[in-house]
Structures are given as C-alpha cells and as structure tokens.
Amino acid sequence: MAEEAARVPQLVGDWHPAPPEYWAFWREECKLADRIVVNSEWSREGLIRGGVPAEKISIIPLAYEGAEIRNQKSEVGGARVYPKRFTADRPLRVLIPGSD
C-alpha cells in the first residue's frame, strides 16, 4: 500500500501505514499458525515476501462464477453499480471472515 500511496498520492485520502505494533502482532500470529489459507497465488506470494514460510500457506480459490456475480441484483433490487472511486460517502466494503 505504501508503494501505491507514493505512486498515486491523490488516491491516498486519510490512509496511514499500520503502526509497528500491528506488524509485530501479525508476525506473531503467522508464527503461531499451523496453516494460513489464502485465495490466490498473488496472496501467497505476498505472504512469502512478508516472511511467512511457504509450507504454512494453502491456496483455496474463491468459489464463484464471475458472470453470475456481475449479474446479481443488489439488496435494494437494482443492478449493482460500483463507483469509479470509493469515498467516505460510498466506502469500499470488505468482509474478512474470521477477523476480530
């Protein structure tokens, strides 16, 4: 993220890098984990670059059909429409199962 923030500063908004304590906690969690599940080779490579042993990482791809997802209707009954840019009024919403 820091590389992208440096590359395109006008898209950063109020983003700030995570404090060192966050990364210390993250590294400890990775150390204690028997297995870390990711959904892509891209995620796996990122964890390996971050120091996670490759043998701890398993890839389980997301189970969806892209065309079906694109054709789903939103909860208010209309077609899904995504903005060109996410803002405080229309933030990006992400579900991360298993997080605190």
N, C-alpha and C positions, 0 to 999 in steps of 0.2 A: 504494500500500500504506500509506503514511504517513497518508493521509486516512482509510482504513478503520480503521487502528490507533487513530487519535484518536476515531473514531466509536464503535467497539466494542472498548474496551481489554481486556475479559475474553477475547477471542479471540486476542490477540496472541501469547501464550506467550513464547518467548525471541527473537522476531523483533527485529531491529535494522536500521535503514536501511543500505544499502550505503555504504561509505566514498567520499569524493570521488575517490580514485584509480580506483575501479571505473568511475565515470561518465566520467572523463576517458578511460579506455581504451575504453569503449563508444562515446563520441562519435568517437574516432579511427577505430575500426573502421567506424562508419557513414559517416564521411567518405571512407574509402578504398574502400568497397564500390561496385561498379558498379551492383548491383541487390540489393535486400533483399526477400525473399519472406516474406509473412505469409499466414495462412489466413482472415482475416476483415477486414471493413471496420472493425470495432472496433479490431483490432490496428493497422491502417493509420493510423487517426485518432490512436491513442496515440503512434505514432512521429512523426507530423507535429507533434503538440503538444510532443513532445520535441525538435523542431528538425530532424528528418530531412526533406530535400526530397521532396515528394510524387512527383516524377518518378522517383525511385530505387526506389519501392515498387511491387511487383506482388502482387496477391492471387491465390493459388491455393488454393481451398477444399479442406478435408479431404475425401477420397473415402471416405465410409462411409454406410451406411444406419442411422439411429438405432435402429430396431426390431431390426435384426439384431444390433447391438452389445449392446443390452439383453438379448437372448435368448441370448447366448453363455454357455458354461459356463466356470468358472474352471479354472486348470491343475490343481486338485485334484479336479475332477469335479463340483463343486456349482455351483449358480447363483451368479452374482456378487452379493455383498452389500456395500454401502458403508456405513460408519458415519455417524452424524449429525455427528460431529466427528472430525477426524484428530488423533492423539496420537503421542507418542514410541513407544508400543507398536504403533500402526497408523497409520504416516505416509502422507501423500499421495505416491504415486509418479508421477513425470512423466518421460517420455522426450523429450529435446530433441535430435533428430538434428543432427549437425554441431557440437555444442558440445564444449568441451575437457573 
